[in-house]
Amino acid sequence: MILLGGKKLSLQDLRILLSLAVEMFNFHSGSKQQRSSMAAQSKLITSNREILGGIPVFAGTRVPVKTLFDYLEHGHTLKLFLDDFPTVKQEQALAVLELLKEKLLDQTAYESAA
């Protein structure tokens, strides 16, 4: 069981978080407004065609963000992920999870209101 901000995350939640991560950091598409709102987030995740073909990675590393979600999805702890990928700082991983949690909760609230 994975808890994020007191909310139990299902595998579906993790898949949604991963898809949101990909959307949020796809700088090559989307409006100017979306790109500018993502500028602050670029310190957490980067996407560069020269690094792993443009797969979103934790800034300053070659570790795909998807790897964190793969670990969590398979029941591994954040600590194990950080031990296996020491170039990713705990603050980075927690900030990404927090950011995506907010996006997931916003999306859920929007869908509930619709």
CORUR-V80841 format. One record per residue. N is the residue number from 1. RES is the residue in one letter. PSI is psi in whole degrees, -180 to 180 (* if undefined). Layout:
n->[N & N]
res->[RES & RES]
psi->[PSI & PSI]
This chain:
n->[1 & 2 & 3 & 4 & 5 & 6 & 7 & 8 & 9 & 10 & 11 & 12 & 13 & 14 & 15 & 16 & 17 & 18 & 19 & 20 & 21 & 22 & 23 & 24 & 25 & 26 & 27 & 28 & 29 & 30 & 31 & 32 & 33 & 34 & 35 & 36 & 37 & 38 & 39 & 40 & 41 & 42 & 43 & 44 & 45 & 46 & 47 & 48 & 49 & 50 & 51 & 52 & 53 & 54 & 55 & 56 & 57 & 58 & 59 & 60 & 61 & 62 & 63 & 64 & 65 & 66 & 67 & 68 & 69 & 70 & 71 & 72 & 73 & 74 & 75 & 76 & 77 & 78 & 79 & 80 & 81 & 82 & 83 & 84 & 85 & 86 & 87 & 88 & 89 & 90 & 91 & 92 & 93 & 94 & 95 & 96 & 97 & 98 & 99 & 100 & 101 & 102 & 103 & 104 & 105 & 106 & 107 & 108 & 109 & 110 & 111 & 112 & 113 & 114]
res->[M & I & L & L & G & G & K & K & L & S & L & Q & D & L & R & I & L & L & S & L & A & V & E & M & F & N & F & H & S & G & S & K & Q & Q & R & S & S & M & A & A & Q & S & K & L & I & T & S & N & R & E & I & L & G & G & I & P & V & F & A & G & T & R & V & P & V & K & T & L & F & D & Y & L & E & H & G & H & T & L & K & L & F & L & D & D & F & P & T & V & K & Q & E & Q & A & L & A & V & L & E & L & L & K & E & K & L & L & D & Q & T & A & Y & E & S & A & A]
psi->[134 & 126 & 136 & 113 & 33 & -4 & 130 & 127 & 131 & 173 & -37 & -41 & -43 & -39 & -40 & -44 & -43 & -44 & -36 & -39 & -44 & -45 & -45 & -31 & 22 & 87 & -13 & -12 & 169 & 166 & 167 & -40 & -44 & -43 & -40 & -35 & -20 & -7 & -43 & -33 & -19 & -16 & -17 & -44 & 139 & 158 & 118 & 128 & -24 & -15 & 110 & 35 & 21 & 4 & 135 & 126 & 160 & 134 & 136 & 7 & 179 & 26 & 114 & 140 & -35 & -31 & -39 & -45 & -34 & -45 & -50 & -40 & -31 & 10 & 9 & 158 & 162 & -38 & -44 & -44 & -49 & -36 & -39 & -23 & 74 & -13 & -17 & 125 & 148 & -41 & -38 & -50 & -44 & -38 & -40 & -45 & -42 & -45 & -46 & -31 & -46 & -44 & -42 & -45 & -38 & -44 & -42 & -43 & -40 & -45 & -35 & -35 & -24 & *]
